[in-house]
Amino acid sequence: MSVFPGVLKVKVDVQSSGVDSTVQGTQPISPVVQSAFQTWTRGLDTRESMCSIFSHIRDIPYSLIGPVNNAKTPQEQLLLGGKGSCGAKHYLLAEMFRLLGVPVVYATFPFLWNDPDLDYPPGLRKLAVTLPVAHHLACHIQTRDRWILVDATWDLPLAKAGFPVNDRWDGISETRCAVKPLKSPVRTAFCRTATSEPCRGKDEATFSPVDGETNHQKAGDQDRYYSERTALRTSEEVERIRRFSREFSDWLEIVRTSG
């Protein structure tokens, strides 16, 4: 680990089992991320640091409407603005876990916002029905020689509205997925896509994506994949998504402040 004026640069070279998640080269870390990382991990061992990073990122309020600030990356925007979506949360989680030497893979899941388990108000439910397939981002990490899903999407107060919040994480066990992944029409694999429960058994050590899941090692590759999918949406779909994003984010604020 080498420190240069104004920036922390970390060389990560880790070995994996099941997939090649070795990250080679020197990656610049912004002072904003560096400061948060040091604050959240000071005096902690690796497992304690993982749990601390996870809980801090999870507790940042989820929002589909990102804050307006001078941030240069989604990670900075999340930290400076104090709210953000699954993408920004898991870009930050991956960056910080890699600083700890933990192998990370980005996991993208297709899903529908019209989840019957969420306590949408009638107007928002009606709008959710009209939305196209969306894409959720979480992370796979390797710990104790096995791969697990780590999902820090929903902040704690959202459990009141039926969101699958991961209120406790021990740094070892797989978390619940924040969404119900859709199955791929051309590939079948063992998974529980009907619920948001963990997708792998406790003793499964190999990396095994769930049905419909797409994985990337680099944030840039994941971002390009997402952009290619969303570019196929019609102008009408884009407008419905924008309206849903505003109304959904406003509703989440109501949920957080309700009794």
URPEVEN-V469726 format. One record per backbone hydrogen bond with DSSP energy under -0.5 kcal/mol. CO is the residue of the C=O (numbers start at 0). NH is the residue of the N-H. E is the energy in kcal/mol with one decimal. If there is no record, write none. Layout:
BEGIN
CO;NH;E / CO;NH;E
END
This chain:
BEGIN
1;3;-0.5 / 1;8;-1.9 / 3;6;-1.9 / 6;3;-2.1 / 6;8;-0.5 / 7;28;-2.5 / 8;1;-1.8 / 9;11;-0.6 / 9;26;-1.5 / 18;20;-1.1 / 21;23;-0.6 / 24;11;-0.8 / 24;26;-0.5 / 25;27;-0.5 / 26;9;-1.5 / 28;7;-1.4 / 29;33;-2.9 / 30;34;-2.3 / 31;35;-1.8 / 32;36;-2.8 / 33;37;-2.4 / 34;38;-2.1 / 35;39;-2.7 / 36;40;-1.3 / 37;41;-1.1 / 40;43;-2.2 / 44;48;-2.7 / 45;49;-2.4 / 46;50;-2.2 / 47;51;-2.3 / 48;52;-2.8 / 49;53;-2.5 / 50;54;-2.4 / 51;55;-2.3 / 52;56;-2.4 / 53;57;-2.9 / 54;58;-2.1 / 56;59;-1.2 / 60;83;-1.8 / 63;65;-0.7 / 66;68;-0.7 / 72;76;-2.5 / 73;77;-2.3 / 74;78;-2.0 / 75;79;-3.1 / 76;80;-2.4 / 77;81;-1.7 / 81;60;-0.6 / 83;62;-1.7 / 84;88;-2.1 / 85;89;-2.3 / 86;90;-2.1 / 87;91;-2.0 / 88;92;-2.3 / 89;93;-2.2 / 90;94;-2.0 / 91;95;-2.5 / 92;96;-2.7 / 93;97;-2.2 / 94;98;-1.1 / 95;99;-0.9 / 96;99;-0.7 / 96;101;-2.4 / 97;100;-1.2 / 100;102;-0.5 / 102;141;-1.7 / 104;139;-3.1 / 105;215;-2.1 / 106;137;-2.5 / 107;213;-2.2 / 108;135;-3.1 / 109;181;-3.1 / 110;133;-3.0 / 112;114;-2.4 / 113;115;-0.6 / 114;117;-1.6 / 117;119;-1.8 / 120;124;-2.4 / 121;125;-2.3 / 122;126;-1.5 / 123;127;-2.5 / 124;128;-1.7 / 125;129;-0.5 / 126;129;-1.0 / 127;130;-1.3 / 133;110;-2.2 / 135;108;-2.8 / 137;106;-2.3 / 138;149;-3.2 / 139;104;-2.6 / 140;142;-0.6 / 140;147;-2.5 / 142;145;-1.2 / 145;142;-2.7 / 147;140;-2.3 / 148;174;-2.7 / 149;138;-1.8 / 154;157;-1.9 / 155;158;-1.9 / 156;159;-1.4 / 157;160;-1.6 / 157;162;-1.5 / 158;161;-1.7 / 160;118;-2.6 / 162;164;-2.0 / 164;166;-1.2 / 178;180;-0.8 / 190;192;-0.8 / 191;194;-1.0 / 195;176;-2.0 / 200;203;-1.3 / 202;204;-0.7 / 204;146;-0.7 / 205;207;-0.6 / 209;212;-2.2 / 211;109;-0.5 / 213;107;-3.1 / 215;105;-3.2 / 217;221;-1.9 / 218;222;-2.6 / 219;223;-2.1 / 220;224;-2.2 / 221;225;-2.5 / 222;226;-2.5 / 223;227;-2.3 / 224;228;-1.7 / 225;229;-2.6 / 226;230;-1.6 / 228;231;-1.2 / 229;232;-1.6 / 233;237;-2.4 / 234;238;-2.1 / 235;239;-2.1 / 236;240;-2.5 / 237;241;-2.3 / 238;242;-2.2 / 239;243;-2.7 / 240;244;-2.8 / 241;245;-2.0 / 242;246;-2.5 / 243;247;-3.4 / 244;248;-2.1 / 245;249;-2.1 / 246;250;-2.2 / 247;251;-2.2 / 248;252;-1.3 / 249;253;-1.4 / 250;254;-2.5 / 251;255;-2.3 / 252;256;-1.5 / 253;257;-0.9 / 254;257;-0.7
END
